[in-house]
Amino acid sequence: MDDIVAVVTDLFFQSRISTAARHTGRAVRFITGDLESSEFALALVDLDATVDVLAAIRGLKAKSNGTVVAFGPHVDSTGRKAAREAGADRVLAKSRFVSELPAILQKSAPS
């Protein structure tokens, strides 16, 4: 089982997520193609990723009962609503995601 998977193609956010995860003793596997992972504790999905993010959210939810957190621009309320409809457990504006990332990682840590 992967601890954390992320559908994030922006190198800046990949670095930010990896660093935050390392501080909590966790590792992240970034997915940019097929969703080959079957189980995860936490999935992070950047709504600006250069993949079909709504299909990714649906695929992640179909493969695991882990938590899916999507994040996107605060001005894209349509995209955030679509992410919720696709099955994301939480959908945040990017600024809120960044500020809450350490807590998100801690809360989803396996016991």
N, C-alpha and C positions, 0 to 999 in steps of 0.2 A: 504494500500500500504506500503510495506517495503521501507524504505529510501535507505539502502545499503544492498545488499546481497553479500556474498563472498563464492566462492568455493575454500577453502584453508584448507588443512589438516595439514599443518606444524604449530605446536603450537607457534613457534617463530614468524612466520608471522601473525598468528592470533592475538597474543598479540600486535605486532607492529601496525597492522591495527586498532585494537580496541582502542588503546591509541591515535593514530592520529585522529580517528573519534570522540572520546570523547572531544578532544581539540577543535573540530569544532562544538560541541553540537549535534553530530549525533550518531546514534547507528548502529551496524552491526549485521546482522543475518548470521551465518555461515551455509552453506548447505553442507552436506556430503553424502546425499542420493538423493532421488527423488526431483525434482524441483517443489515443491508444491506452490511456490510463483507465483503470477500472474502479479504483477506490482512492479517495483522498479525504483528508480532514477539512481542508479549506481550499477553495478555488477563487482566484482573483481574476476578474475580467475587465480589461480596459475597453470601454465602448468605442474608443478611437483606434483600436487595433486594426491592422490591415488584413483582417480575416472576417468571415461572416460571424460576428459576435453573437447574434441571436441564435444561430444554429449551434454555436459553441456552448452557450448557456443551456439550451435544450439537451444537447448531447451530454454535458457534464451532469445534469440532473438525472438523466436516464441511466448513467453509469454508476452513480454513487449517491449515498444519502448525506454526503458532506455538505458543508455550507458554501454557497456561492455568493460572493460579494462582487457586484459590478460597480464601476465608477466611470464617470464621464463629465464633460463640460457642464457647468451649472446652467448655461443658457440652452442646453439641449434637453428640455423637459420631455419632448417626444421620444427621444432615444432612451432616456431613463425609464419612461413609462413602458416602452416596448421591452426593455430588459426585465422589468417586473413581470410583465405578461408572459415572457419566455421562461420564467421560473426562478429568477435570481431571488435569493433570500433577503438580501439587502442591496439597495442601490443608492449610491452616494455621489454628490458632486466631487470632482477631483480634489478641491481644496479640503473638504471635510475628510475624504479618504486619507489624504496625506497626514492630517492632524490625528486621525484615529487609528492609523496603521499599527502602531505598537500595541494598542489595546485590542484590535482585531486579531492580531497574531497571538497575543496572550490568551484571549478568551477561547480561541479555537484549538489551543494546544491540547494534545492527548494527555490523559491523566497518567 
